[in-house]
Amino acid sequence: MANSFFEPPPPTKYTVLNLGAGVQSSCLALMAAKGEVGPMPDFAVFADTQAEPTSVYRWLDWLETQLPFPVIRVTKGNLTDDSLKVRFKKSLKYGDVSYLKRIIPAFGISDKGEFSGMLGRSCTADYKVQPIVAEIKRRCKVSKSDKLPVVTQWIGISYDEMQRMKLPGKPWTQHRWPLVEKRMTRGHCIEWMTRNGFPEPPRSACYYCPFHSREEWRRMRNDDPEHFAKAVEFDETLRALWNENRGGMRMTVYINDERKPLREIDFDSEEDKGQQTIDFQSECEGMCGL
């Protein structure tokens, strides 16, 4: 490991870019292609939740044509379908109980309005981190005997989001944050893209992500009404299924922290101007939205 997050760690046999296809990781990929960050990655890995906006997939198709290293797309499955899948379990008290698995970070409120909270989730760990780690292990032929890093994973966290940096949980890999080393913020990444003649990447996140801010919901409603309508449908379907299959939990769920149906919220309040587009500070692994 490096002595500082601002210094690159010792080189390893393999270098891999964790590609989220957002502003930061796309900028980092293109910087590598131009030789501004090295060594050249052996490959990049994009974990597809199958819930990104169409614009992200178009961007990724274009980005692949600009890179001298391959982009590997992996997926655990369809996050939308899995989040809405009704499951069953045995209960001594209730017998067969139907329920929805808590995969996305929905916001809940008790039926009597006495308490509220965010439900546990596993979307980032299960649909982003694990598929990437599994693919890296397979391609780099990592073995159980590897007790020191043989892989360096580049992660596109920028200087202004350092709170999202996480150390790896496996001895065979080490994380590196080249944008942090260069003190590059998200704004610097956009400036770099413009200066080098590249278009600005679209916003990368599942279209119904509960971490969207009011500004992002407003942008989606105005600029991407197709996916806003799909998010409204997802919100209503999730709530209806949850109310029918709560597994004993007396809560109603929503995909926004106001705990109101998405279609009923006025996102045009002046006090919301200037908020960050997506608040991923609670995002557990620093893998989404980059």
TILUMKE-383798 format. One line per field, with one value per atom (N, C-alpha, C): atom name; residue in one letter; residue number from 1; x, y, z. Coordinates in steps of 0.02 Angstrom, whole numbers, plus 50000, padded with zeros to 5 digits. Layout:
site (CA,...)
code (A,...)
pos (NUM,...)
X (X,...)
Y (Y,...)
Z (Z,...)
END
This chain:
site (N,CA,C,N,CA,C,N,CA,C,N,CA,C,N,CA,C,N,CA,C,N,CA,C,N,CA,C,N,CA,C,N,CA,C,N,CA,C,N,CA,C,N,CA,C,N,CA,C,N,CA,C,N,CA,C,N,CA,C,N,CA,C,N,CA,C,N,CA,C,N,CA,C,N,CA,C,N,CA,C,N,CA,C,N,CA,C,N,CA,C,N,CA,C,N,CA,C,N,CA,C,N,CA,C,N,CA,C,N,CA,C,N,CA,C,N,CA,C,N,CA,C,N,CA,C,N,CA,C,N,CA,C,N,CA,C,N,CA,C,N,CA,C,N,CA,C,N,CA,C,N,CA,C,N,CA,C,N,CA,C,N,CA,C,N,CA,C,N,CA,C,N,CA,C,N,CA,C,N,CA,C,N,CA,C,N,CA,C,N,CA,C,N,CA,C,N,CA,C,N,CA,C,N,CA,C,N,CA,C,N,CA,C,N,CA,C,N,CA,C,N,CA,C,N,CA,C,N,CA,C,N,CA,C,N,CA,C,N,CA,C,N,CA,C,N,CA,C,N,CA,C,N,CA,C,N,CA,C,N,CA,C,N,CA,C,N,CA,C,N,CA,C,N,CA,C,N,CA,C,N,CA,C,N,CA,C,N,CA,C,N,CA,C,N,CA,C,N,CA,C,N,CA,C,N,CA,C,N,CA,C,N,CA,C,N,CA,C,N,CA,C,N,CA,C,N,CA,C,N,CA,C,N,CA,C,N,CA,C,N,CA,C,N,CA,C,N,CA,C,N,CA,C,N,CA,C,N,CA,C,N,CA,C,N,CA,C,N,CA,C,N,CA,C,N,CA,C,N,CA,C,N,CA,C,N,CA,C,N,CA,C,N,CA,C,N,CA,C,N,CA,C,N,CA,C,N,CA,C,N,CA,C,N,CA,C,N,CA,C,N,CA,C,N,CA,C,N,CA,C,N,CA,C,N,CA,C,N,CA,C,N,CA,C,N,CA,C,N,CA,C,N,CA,C,N,CA,C,N,CA,C,N,CA,C,N,CA,C,N,CA,C,N,CA,C,N,CA,C,N,CA,C,N,CA,C,N,CA,C,N,CA,C,N,CA,C,N,CA,C,N,CA,C,N,CA,C,N,CA,C,N,CA,C,N,CA,C,N,CA,C,N,CA,C,N,CA,C,N,CA,C,N,CA,C,N,CA,C,N,CA,C,N,CA,C,N,CA,C,N,CA,C,N,CA,C,N,CA,C,N,CA,C,N,CA,C,N,CA,C,N,CA,C,N,CA,C,N,CA,C,N,CA,C,N,CA,C,N,CA,C,N,CA,C,N,CA,C,N,CA,C,N,CA,C,N,CA,C,N,CA,C,N,CA,C,N,CA,C,N,CA,C,N,CA,C,N,CA,C,N,CA,C,N,CA,C,N,CA,C,N,CA,C,N,CA,C,N,CA,C,N,CA,C,N,CA,C,N,CA,C,N,CA,C,N,CA,C,N,CA,C,N,CA,C,N,CA,C,N,CA,C,N,CA,C,N,CA,C,N,CA,C,N,CA,C,N,CA,C,N,CA,C,N,CA,C,N,CA,C,N,CA,C,N,CA,C,N,CA,C,N,CA,C,N,CA,C,N,CA,C,N,CA,C,N,CA,C,N,CA,C,N,CA,C,N,CA,C,N,CA,C,N,CA,C,N,CA,C,N,CA,C,N,CA,C,N,CA,C,N,CA,C,N,CA,C,N,CA,C,N,CA,C,N,CA,C,N,CA,C,N,CA,C,N,CA,C,N,CA,C,N,CA,C,N,CA,C,N,CA,C,N,CA,C,N,CA,C,N,CA,C,N,CA,C,N,CA,C,N,CA,C,N,CA,C,N,CA,C,N,CA,C,N,CA,C,N,CA,C,N,CA,C,N,CA,C,N,CA,C,N,CA,C,N,CA,C,N,CA,C,N,CA,C,N,CA,C,N,CA,C,N,CA,C,N,CA,C,N,CA,C,N,CA,C,N,CA,C,N,CA,C,N,CA,C,N,CA,C,N,CA,C,N,CA,C,N,CA,C,N,CA,C,N,CA,C,N,CA,C,N,CA,C,N,CA,C,N,CA,C,N,CA,C,N,CA,C,N,CA,C,N,CA,C,N,CA,C,N,CA,C,N,CA,C,N,CA,C,N,CA,C,N,CA,C,N,CA,C,N,CA,C,N,CA,C,N,CA,C,N,CA,C,N,CA,C,N,CA,C,N,CA,C,N,CA,C,N,CA,C,N,CA,C)
code (M,M,M,A,A,A,N,N,N,S,S,S,F,F,F,F,F,F,E,E,E,P,P,P,P,P,P,P,P,P,P,P,P,T,T,T,K,K,K,Y,Y,Y,T,T,T,V,V,V,L,L,L,N,N,N,L,L,L,G,G,G,A,A,A,G,G,G,V,V,V,Q,Q,Q,S,S,S,S,S,S,C,C,C,L,L,L,A,A,A,L,L,L,M,M,M,A,A,A,A,A,A,K,K,K,G,G,G,E,E,E,V,V,V,G,G,G,P,P,P,M,M,M,P,P,P,D,D,D,F,F,F,A,A,A,V,V,V,F,F,F,A,A,A,D,D,D,T,T,T,Q,Q,Q,A,A,A,E,E,E,P,P,P,T,T,T,S,S,S,V,V,V,Y,Y,Y,R,R,R,W,W,W,L,L,L,D,D,D,W,W,W,L,L,L,E,E,E,T,T,T,Q,Q,Q,L,L,L,P,P,P,F,F,F,P,P,P,V,V,V,I,I,I,R,R,R,V,V,V,T,T,T,K,K,K,G,G,G,N,N,N,L,L,L,T,T,T,D,D,D,D,D,D,S,S,S,L,L,L,K,K,K,V,V,V,R,R,R,F,F,F,K,K,K,K,K,K,S,S,S,L,L,L,K,K,K,Y,Y,Y,G,G,G,D,D,D,V,V,V,S,S,S,Y,Y,Y,L,L,L,K,K,K,R,R,R,I,I,I,I,I,I,P,P,P,A,A,A,F,F,F,G,G,G,I,I,I,S,S,S,D,D,D,K,K,K,G,G,G,E,E,E,F,F,F,S,S,S,G,G,G,M,M,M,L,L,L,G,G,G,R,R,R,S,S,S,C,C,C,T,T,T,A,A,A,D,D,D,Y,Y,Y,K,K,K,V,V,V,Q,Q,Q,P,P,P,I,I,I,V,V,V,A,A,A,E,E,E,I,I,I,K,K,K,R,R,R,R,R,R,C,C,C,K,K,K,V,V,V,S,S,S,K,K,K,S,S,S,D,D,D,K,K,K,L,L,L,P,P,P,V,V,V,V,V,V,T,T,T,Q,Q,Q,W,W,W,I,I,I,G,G,G,I,I,I,S,S,S,Y,Y,Y,D,D,D,E,E,E,M,M,M,Q,Q,Q,R,R,R,M,M,M,K,K,K,L,L,L,P,P,P,G,G,G,K,K,K,P,P,P,W,W,W,T,T,T,Q,Q,Q,H,H,H,R,R,R,W,W,W,P,P,P,L,L,L,V,V,V,E,E,E,K,K,K,R,R,R,M,M,M,T,T,T,R,R,R,G,G,G,H,H,H,C,C,C,I,I,I,E,E,E,W,W,W,M,M,M,T,T,T,R,R,R,N,N,N,G,G,G,F,F,F,P,P,P,E,E,E,P,P,P,P,P,P,R,R,R,S,S,S,A,A,A,C,C,C,Y,Y,Y,Y,Y,Y,C,C,C,P,P,P,F,F,F,H,H,H,S,S,S,R,R,R,E,E,E,E,E,E,W,W,W,R,R,R,R,R,R,M,M,M,R,R,R,N,N,N,D,D,D,D,D,D,P,P,P,E,E,E,H,H,H,F,F,F,A,A,A,K,K,K,A,A,A,V,V,V,E,E,E,F,F,F,D,D,D,E,E,E,T,T,T,L,L,L,R,R,R,A,A,A,L,L,L,W,W,W,N,N,N,E,E,E,N,N,N,R,R,R,G,G,G,G,G,G,M,M,M,R,R,R,M,M,M,T,T,T,V,V,V,Y,Y,Y,I,I,I,N,N,N,D,D,D,E,E,E,R,R,R,K,K,K,P,P,P,L,L,L,R,R,R,E,E,E,I,I,I,D,D,D,F,F,F,D,D,D,S,S,S,E,E,E,E,E,E,D,D,D,K,K,K,G,G,G,Q,Q,Q,Q,Q,Q,T,T,T,I,I,I,D,D,D,F,F,F,Q,Q,Q,S,S,S,E,E,E,C,C,C,E,E,E,G,G,G,M,M,M,C,C,C,G,G,G,L,L,L)
pos (1,1,1,2,2,2,3,3,3,4,4,4,5,5,5,6,6,6,7,7,7,8,8,8,9,9,9,10,10,10,11,11,11,12,12,12,13,13,13,14,14,14,15,15,15,16,16,16,17,17,17,18,18,18,19,19,19,20,20,20,21,21,21,22,22,22,23,23,23,24,24,24,25,25,25,26,26,26,27,27,27,28,28,28,29,29,29,30,30,30,31,31,31,32,32,32,33,33,33,34,34,34,35,35,35,36,36,36,37,37,37,38,38,38,39,39,39,40,40,40,41,41,41,42,42,42,43,43,43,44,44,44,45,45,45,46,46,46,47,47,47,48,48,48,49,49,49,50,50,50,51,51,51,52,52,52,53,53,53,54,54,54,55,55,55,56,56,56,57,57,57,58,58,58,59,59,59,60,60,60,61,61,61,62,62,62,63,63,63,64,64,64,65,65,65,66,66,66,67,67,67,68,68,68,69,69,69,70,70,70,71,71,71,72,72,72,73,73,73,74,74,74,75,75,75,76,76,76,77,77,77,78,78,78,79,79,79,80,80,80,81,81,81,82,82,82,83,83,83,84,84,84,85,85,85,86,86,86,87,87,87,88,88,88,89,89,89,90,90,90,91,91,91,92,92,92,93,93,93,94,94,94,95,95,95,96,96,96,97,97,97,98,98,98,99,99,99,100,100,100,101,101,101,102,102,102,103,103,103,104,104,104,105,105,105,106,106,106,107,107,107,108,108,108,109,109,109,110,110,110,111,111,111,112,112,112,113,113,113,114,114,114,115,115,115,116,116,116,117,117,117,118,118,118,119,119,119,120,120,120,121,121,121,122,122,122,123,123,123,124,124,124,125,125,125,126,126,126,127,127,127,128,128,128,129,129,129,130,130,130,131,131,131,132,132,132,133,133,133,134,134,134,135,135,135,136,136,136,137,137,137,138,138,138,139,139,139,140,140,140,141,141,141,142,142,142,143,143,143,144,144,144,145,145,145,146,146,146,147,147,147,148,148,148,149,149,149,150,150,150,151,151,151,152,152,152,153,153,153,154,154,154,155,155,155,156,156,156,157,157,157,158,158,158,159,159,159,160,160,160,161,161,161,162,162,162,163,163,163,164,164,164,165,165,165,166,166,166,167,167,167,168,168,168,169,169,169,170,170,170,171,171,171,172,172,172,173,173,173,174,174,174,175,175,175,176,176,176,177,177,177,178,178,178,179,179,179,180,180,180,181,181,181,182,182,182,183,183,183,184,184,184,185,185,185,186,186,186,187,187,187,188,188,188,189,189,189,190,190,190,191,191,191,192,192,192,193,193,193,194,194,194,195,195,195,196,196,196,197,197,197,198,198,198,199,199,199,200,200,200,201,201,201,202,202,202,203,203,203,204,204,204,205,205,205,206,206,206,207,207,207,208,208,208,209,209,209,210,210,210,211,211,211,212,212,212,213,213,213,214,214,214,215,215,215,216,216,216,217,217,217,218,218,218,219,219,219,220,220,220,221,221,221,222,222,222,223,223,223,224,224,224,225,225,225,226,226,226,227,227,227,228,228,228,229,229,229,230,230,230,231,231,231,232,232,232,233,233,233,234,234,234,235,235,235,236,236,236,237,237,237,238,238,238,239,239,239,240,240,240,241,241,241,242,242,242,243,243,243,244,244,244,245,245,245,246,246,246,247,247,247,248,248,248,249,249,249,250,250,250,251,251,251,252,252,252,253,253,253,254,254,254,255,255,255,256,256,256,257,257,257,258,258,258,259,259,259,260,260,260,261,261,261,262,262,262,263,263,263,264,264,264,265,265,265,266,266,266,267,267,267,268,268,268,269,269,269,270,270,270,271,271,271,272,272,272,273,273,273,274,274,274,275,275,275,276,276,276,277,277,277,278,278,278,279,279,279,280,280,280,281,281,281,282,282,282,283,283,283,284,284,284,285,285,285,286,286,286,287,287,287,288,288,288,289,289,289,290,290,290)
X (50042,50000,50043,50018,50054,50049,50097,50096,50042,50016,49966,49919,49855,49807,49828,49874,49895,49956,49977,50033,50010,50034,50015,50046,50010,50039,50091,50128,50177,50143,50177,50147,50132,50081,50062,50061,50050,50052,49996,49938,49880,49855,49831,49798,49729,49677,49608,49571,49531,49490,49418,49394,49323,49284,49249,49217,49142,49122,49052,49018,49057,49032,49001,49016,48996,49053,49050,49098,49169,49176,49244,49279,49247,49281,49291,49245,49255,49314,49320,49377,49442,49441,49501,49520,49470,49483,49515,49489,49516,49584,49596,49662,49714,49694,49739,49752,49700,49708,49756,49758,49803,49871,49882,49947,49959,49906,49914,49912,49890,49892,49916,49960,49986,49998,50012,50019,49952,49953,49892,49853,49789,49750,49750,49751,49744,49673,49625,49556,49516,49455,49407,49347,49313,49253,49195,49140,49078,49026,48999,48947,48879,48841,48777,48720,48685,48625,48564,48571,48516,48462,48481,48433,48461,48514,48541,48498,48497,48463,48495,48456,48481,48542,48544,48600,48667,48666,48728,48753,48709,48730,48757,48725,48751,48821,48829,48894,48947,48930,48978,48998,48950,48966,49017,49007,49054,49121,49120,49182,49228,49199,49239,49279,49253,49289,49348,49352,49406,49463,49456,49503,49547,49611,49656,49654,49613,49606,49532,49519,49449,49408,49343,49294,49251,49254,49216,49152,49095,49031,49008,48992,48969,48902,48864,48801,48783,48753,48725,48654,48622,48553,48517,48452,48411,48390,48419,48405,48332,48301,48230,48187,48195,48155,48167,48231,48247,48218,48216,48189,48114,48080,48007,47984,48030,48013,47984,47925,47893,47924,47948,47980,47939,47957,47919,47967,47944,47983,47935,47960,47921,47925,47869,47866,47826,47854,47818,47752,47751,47693,47641,47665,47620,47615,47656,47657,47697,47673,47706,47696,47752,47749,47781,47746,47774,47806,47860,47897,47938,47961,48009,48077,48128,48196,48218,48249,48270,48336,48331,48390,48409,48361,48376,48361,48391,48384,48319,48261,48198,48187,48146,48130,48062,48058,47997,47968,47902,47868,47814,47807,47760,47688,47644,47575,47542,47561,47533,47576,47629,47672,47713,47723,47758,47833,47859,47931,47945,48006,48027,48101,48124,48194,48209,48272,48292,48302,48271,48277,48346,48369,48433,48434,48493,48498,48563,48565,48625,48641,48611,48618,48690,48725,48794,48839,48835,48879,48865,48801,48784,48784,48766,48757,48814,48857,48915,48980,48992,49057,49070,49024,49037,49048,49008,49021,49089,49109,49174,49230,49226,49278,49283,49226,49227,49260,49246,49275,49350,49371,49443,49479,49451,49482,49489,49437,49438,49490,49490,49534,49607,49618,49686,49711,49670,49688,49713,49675,49692,49681,49728,49722,49718,49696,49691,49759,49812,49879,49906,49869,49892,49875,49925,49916,49940,49969,49990,49957,49949,49914,49947,49907,49928,49888,49837,49794,49788,49794,49779,49714,49664,49600,49598,49592,49582,49508,49494,49426,49419,49368,49362,49330,49347,49325,49367,49334,49369,49386,49427,49453,49398,49343,49288,49242,49257,49216,49259,49312,49359,49326,49269,49236,49210,49208,49184,49238,49300,49356,49352,49361,49360,49421,49450,49505,49476,49513,49487,49482,49438,49430,49466,49504,49540,49615,49657,49730,49761,49728,49758,49749,49712,49701,49714,49730,49737,49700,49674,49638,49684,49671,49707,49656,49666,49621,49661,49673,49716,49690,49624,49597,49612,49610,49628,49702,49743,49815,49827,49786,49795,49753,49718,49675,49623,49597,49547,49477,49436,49366,49324,49260,49215,49214,49216,49218,49281,49337,49400,49395,49360,49352,49313,49260,49220,49262,49302,49346,49396,49424,49473,49440,49379,49344,49333,49311,49299,49363,49416,49480,49509,49493,49520,49471,49417,49370,49322,49312,49266,49199,49144,49080,49075,49029,49018,48977,48998,48960,48892,48844,48779,48786,48735,48736,48725,48769,48767,48738,48679,48647,48583,48559,48495,48442,48397,48350,48303,48294,48251,48290,48355,48397,48369,48356,48330,48379,48442,48490,48487,48443,48435,48414,48443,48421,48360,48330,48273,48293,48354,48377,48382,48406,48412,48343,48296,48228,48199,48212,48186,48217,48283,48317,48289,48279,48252,48182,48140,48072,48072,48118,48119,48155,48212,48255,48249,48223,48218,48151,48096,48029,48014,48047,48036,48057,48118,48142,48111,48090,48054,47988,47953,47891,47903,47958,47975,47990,48022,48036,47972,47925,47859,47825,47827,47796,47830,47897,47933,47914,47911,47893,47825,47777,47709,47704,47740,47739,47772,47829,47865,47820,47786,47744,47684,47653,47596,47616,47672,47695,47716,47749,47770,47709,47658,47598,47563,47570,47539,47584,47650,47698,47750,47728,47774,47808,47790,47822,47815,47759,47747,47768,47804,47826,47769,47752,47697,47726,47753,47782,47762,47759,47750,47815,47833,47899,47892,47943,47947,48019,48031,48099,48127,48097,48125,48118,48163,48164,48107,48065,48006,47950,47959,47910,47840,47840,47779,47784,47726,47729,47767,47811,47854,47813,47757,47717,47684,47681,47647,47694,47759,47807,47821,47820,47839,47914,47950,48023,48048,48005,48024,48037,48042,48053,48120,48119,48180,48235,48218,48270,48313,48289,48328,48380,48378,48427,48497,48543,48613,48633,48585,48605,48645,48685,48721,48672,48691,48645,48625,48673,48659,48700,48668,48704,48720,48782,48803,48846,48843,48887,48871,48808,48791,48803,48825,48836,48896,48888,48933,49001,49009,49072,49105,49078,49108,49110,49058,49058,49004,48954,48898,48906,48879,48876,48940,48994,49059,49071)
Y (49940,50000,50063,50115,50178,50209,50252,50286,50339,50360,50413,50399,50421,50415,50458,50505,50550,50523,50463,50431,50364,50345,50280,50224,50169,50112,50076,50030,49992,49956,49948,49915,49841,49816,49745,49715,49650,49614,49640,49655,49676,49745,49783,49847,49845,49858,49853,49917,49942,50001,49979,49999,49990,50046,50029,50078,50084,50142,50154,50188,50214,50247,50315,50344,50412,50460,50520,50572,50552,50532,50522,50462,50404,50345,50350,50384,50393,50439,50493,50537,50499,50458,50420,50371,50339,50292,50328,50387,50425,50455,50474,50497,50441,50380,50323,50312,50318,50308,50358,50418,50470,50468,50420,50413,50461,50493,50541,50508,50445,50405,50335,50306,50241,50199,50135,50101,50090,50075,50063,50005,50013,49957,49897,49838,49777,49771,49793,49795,49836,49854,49887,49842,49849,49808,49855,49845,49881,49832,49844,49802,49830,49792,49815,49791,49838,49820,49810,49826,49824,49875,49927,49979,50049,50053,50119,50150,50217,50248,50228,50231,50213,50254,50317,50360,50333,50298,50270,50214,50171,50116,50142,50195,50226,50255,50288,50317,50262,50208,50154,50124,50116,50092,50137,50204,50251,50249,50248,50250,50191,50133,50074,50085,50126,50138,50184,50219,50267,50238,50176,50149,50094,50093,50041,49977,49975,49914,49893,49829,49805,49826,49834,49845,49782,49752,49690,49708,49687,49700,49636,49645,49588,49608,49558,49572,49515,49532,49482,49464,49508,49498,49564,49561,49621,49647,49703,49731,49748,49774,49793,49732,49680,49619,49588,49586,49556,49596,49663,49705,49697,49678,49672,49599,49554,49482,49464,49433,49410,49343,49340,49279,49252,49191,49159,49130,49130,49099,49070,49024,48992,49034,49041,49077,49036,49026,48988,49022,49089,49126,49133,49145,49161,49106,49053,49002,49027,49013,49037,49113,49149,49222,49246,49291,49320,49386,49402,49463,49484,49546,49571,49577,49553,49560,49633,49656,49726,49734,49750,49756,49829,49871,49942,49980,50039,50075,50116,50083,50118,50151,50203,50239,50215,50196,50170,50214,50210,50245,50198,50195,50149,50168,50120,50132,50189,50197,50250,50314,50313,50371,50384,50333,50342,50342,50309,50307,50296,50312,50303,50286,50262,50246,50221,50210,50182,50107,50069,49996,49974,49919,49892,49875,49877,49863,49827,49799,49761,49773,49825,49832,49845,49890,49905,49844,49814,49757,49698,49682,49622,49632,49692,49703,49744,49774,49811,49778,49776,49754,49681,49637,49565,49542,49564,49543,49568,49628,49654,49613,49601,49563,49492,49461,49393,49391,49441,49442,49455,49499,49513,49450,49415,49354,49303,49297,49248,49266,49328,49349,49353,49371,49378,49315,49263,49198,49203,49240,49248,49181,49162,49100,49114,49064,49071,49083,49065,49074,49145,49187,49256,49298,49309,49345,49417,49435,49504,49527,49592,49617,49595,49567,49552,49594,49629,49671,49740,49792,49860,49882,49898,49921,49997,50027,50099,50114,50161,50180,50255,50275,50345,50392,50386,50435,50498,50555,50618,50651,50702,50736,50763,50784,50813,50760,50696,50641,50591,50616,50571,50530,50555,50518,50451,50440,50377,50325,50343,50297,50240,50179,50120,50076,50047,50000,49933,49893,49829,49779,49731,49680,49615,49614,49553,49567,49520,49533,49534,49505,49500,49562,49612,49673,49735,49789,49854,49906,49956,50009,50068,50101,50162,50214,50276,50330,50384,50374,50421,50493,50502,50571,50606,50569,50598,50616,50573,50588,50654,50667,50728,50787,50777,50829,50851,50805,50821,50811,50863,50858,50837,50826,50809,50866,50928,50985,50985,50967,50963,50910,50854,50801,50826,50864,50891,50940,50981,51028,50991,50937,50897,50868,50842,50814,50867,50926,50980,51002,51010,51033,50984,50920,50870,50850,50888,50877,50819,50797,50742,50769,50736,50757,50741,50775,50761,50697,50651,50589,50602,50558,50563,50545,50557,50539,50464,50432,50360,50340,50310,50284,50250,50202,50171,50225,50222,50277,50287,50236,50244,50245,50261,50259,50305,50279,50321,50374,50371,50422,50484,50484,50544,50603,50660,50721,50749,50800,50833,50862,50889,50918,50865,50806,50753,50728,50722,50703,50756,50820,50874,50871,50859,50853,50795,50738,50680,50693,50725,50740,50786,50835,50883,50858,50823,50805,50732,50689,50618,50592,50618,50599,50525,50491,50419,50382,50397,50362,50388,50451,50476,50439,50428,50391,50319,50290,50222,50220,50273,50277,50283,50323,50330,50262,50226,50159,50111,50114,50070,50087,50151,50173,50146,50151,50129,50053,50019,49946,49919,49948,49927,49935,49991,50004,49956,49945,49899,49828,49805,49737,49732,49784,49784,49780,49819,49820,49752,49714,49648,49593,49606,49553,49581,49602,49637,49591,49529,49483,49504,49534,49554,49625,49659,49728,49776,49820,49868,49935,49936,49997,50004,50065,50080,50109,50092,50111,50158,50200,50249,50251,50277,50282,50353,50393,50459,50473,50516,50527,50570,50598,50633,50585,50522,50470,50489,50508,50523,50489,50474,50447,50495,50468,50510,50556,50532,50572,50632,50633,50687,50741,50733,50780,50837,50898,50957,50967,50957,50962,51031,51081,51147,51198,51176,51223,51259,51325,51366,51345,51322,51305,51246,51210,51152,51171,51232,51252,51247,51219,51217,51157,51111,51051,51006,50961,50914,50869,50846,50808,50742,50704,50640,50636,50620,50615,50542,50522,50453,50447,50495,50492,50430,50405,50346,50282,50289,50231,50193,50127,50091,50075,50071,50046,50095,50154,50200,50174,50140,50109,50138,50173,50196,50268,50285,50354,50384,50344,50373,50366)
Z (50000,50000,50000,49969,49970,50039,50055,50120,50123,50066,50063,50006,50013,49959,49900,49911,49858,49821,49837,49803,49775,49715,49688,49729,49737,49774,49731,49760,49721,49663,49607,49549,49563,49529,49534,49465,49462,49398,49352,49380,49340,49363,49315,49330,49297,49337,49313,49332,49286,49299,49315,49374,49390,49355,49303,49260,49275,49301,49313,49255,49207,49147,49161,49219,49233,49218,49245,49229,49251,49314,49340,49310,49309,49283,49207,49172,49100,49087,49126,49120,49134,49186,49204,49148,49118,49063,49004,48987,48930,48946,49008,49028,49020,49038,49028,48955,48914,48842,48811,48839,48814,48849,48893,48926,48983,49008,49063,49132,49134,49195,49175,49213,49196,49258,49248,49183,49149,49085,49048,49080,49094,49121,49074,49104,49064,49037,49075,49053,49104,49083,49127,49136,49193,49206,49222,49186,49198,49224,49284,49312,49294,49256,49228,49273,49305,49344,49300,49235,49187,49204,49241,49260,49247,49207,49190,49134,49130,49073,49007,48954,48888,48869,48891,48874,48900,48955,48983,48939,48915,48872,48805,48779,48718,48730,48787,48803,48809,48842,48851,48784,48738,48670,48637,48644,48614,48649,48716,48754,48736,48726,48708,48645,48598,48536,48545,48603,48616,48657,48680,48728,48697,48714,48688,48728,48779,48820,48820,48830,48826,48886,48874,48927,48934,48991,49003,49040,49013,49045,49082,49145,49186,49218,49238,49271,49318,49373,49419,49398,49361,49341,49337,49330,49322,49391,49411,49477,49485,49433,49436,49450,49411,49420,49489,49510,49574,49632,49626,49679,49686,49632,49632,49636,49647,49650,49718,49717,49779,49799,49861,49887,49945,49967,50020,50072,50134,50188,50240,50279,50331,50395,50428,50492,50542,50602,50654,50672,50669,50690,50634,50572,50517,50464,50470,50417,50358,50297,50237,50231,50228,50225,50160,50125,50064,50081,50045,50060,50000,50001,49952,49985,49952,49979,49977,50030,50034,49996,49932,49890,49879,49862,49853,49918,49928,49991,49995,49996,49999,50067,50067,50129,50154,50218,50246,50300,50308,50362,50389,50455,50486,50467,50470,50450,50489,50551,50593,50592,50552,50548,50610,50651,50714,50707,50656,50646,50572,50552,50483,50481,50424,50418,50348,50333,50269,50278,50235,50239,50217,50246,50226,50152,50122,50051,50036,49975,49954,49881,49850,49777,49756,49790,49770,49780,49839,49854,49807,49796,49758,49683,49659,49588,49556,49597,49572,49594,49659,49685,49670,49690,49684,49611,49563,49494,49468,49488,49467,49497,49562,49597,49568,49555,49527,49459,49417,49350,49353,49398,49406,49429,49477,49502,49446,49405,49351,49298,49275,49221,49243,49305,49331,49365,49363,49390,49462,49502,49573,49609,49651,49689,49764,49801,49874,49906,49871,49899,49891,49855,49845,49906,49948,50010,50006,49948,49935,49871,49861,49802,49736,49692,49624,49574,49599,49558,49590,49549,49571,49536,49576,49549,49551,49492,49488,49500,49544,49560,49548,49512,49489,49539,49602,49651,49644,49644,49635,49702,49698,49758,49803,49773,49812,49842,49829,49856,49894,49925,49959,50014,50042,50095,50072,50007,49980,49972,49984,49974,50026,50002,50045,50029,50080,50069,50048,50009,49987,50045,50036,50088,50072,50018,49998,49995,50017,50018,49949,49898,49832,49790,49814,49775,49817,49783,49815,49774,49808,49774,49760,49705,49688,49662,49681,49662,49625,49560,49523,49522,49522,49522,49588,49642,49707,49708,49680,49676,49640,49589,49549,49576,49632,49662,49611,49572,49521,49550,49547,49567,49507,49520,49464,49413,49437,49391,49349,49379,49341,49287,49302,49253,49192,49205,49150,49110,49144,49109,49066,49093,49055,48992,48999,48942,48888,48909,48861,48827,48866,48840,48789,48797,48752,48697,48691,48635,48645,48707,48720,48745,48729,48756,48830,48864,48935,48943,48985,48994,49025,49013,49047,49121,49158,49229,49235,49274,49280,49348,49347,49407,49385,49423,49407,49406,49358,49348,49408,49450,49509,49574,49571,49631,49685,49745,49799,49824,49803,49822,49776,49726,49685,49729,49716,49750,49715,49744,49712,49644,49641,49578,49523,49542,49492,49469,49516,49496,49449,49465,49423,49354,49351,49286,49246,49279,49244,49219,49260,49239,49177,49176,49122,49060,49070,49014,48992,49035,49019,49044,49015,49040,49035,48987,48980,49043,49067,49126,49190,49191,49249,49255,49199,49201,49224,49202,49224,49299,49324,49396,49436,49411,49443,49446,49390,49387,49436,49439,49485,49557,49574,49642,49661,49617,49633,49636,49591,49592,49655,49672,49733,49794,49799,49858,49860,49802,49800,49819,49792,49808,49881,49905,49975,50022,50007,50049,50051,49996,49993,50021,50024,50042,50090,50149,50194,50244,50244,50290,50363,50381,50449,50466,50420,50433,50417,50463,50454,50432,50373,50345,50272,50249,50178,50151,50090,50064,50004,49996,49942,49917,49856,49831,49836,49881,49894,49969,49995,50067,50094,50049,50073,50091,50071,50086,50060,49997,49961,49893,49861,49793,49748,49707,49665,49620,49594,49548,49582,49649,49685,49710,49701,49730,49681,49708,49669,49677,49623,49626,49606,49603,49579,49633,49697,49752,49743,49753,49744,49792,49851,49900,49878,49827,49804,49751,49726,49675,49704,49664,49684,49724,49739,49774,49727,49756,49715,49679,49621,49579,49610,49634,49665,49729,49784,49848,49861,49844,49855,49918,49965,50023,50065,50061,50099,50059,49997,49954,49981,49991,50036,50007,49942,49914,49865,49856,49809,49739,49717,49650,49605,49632,49591,49570,49513,49491,49467,49461,49442,49368)
END
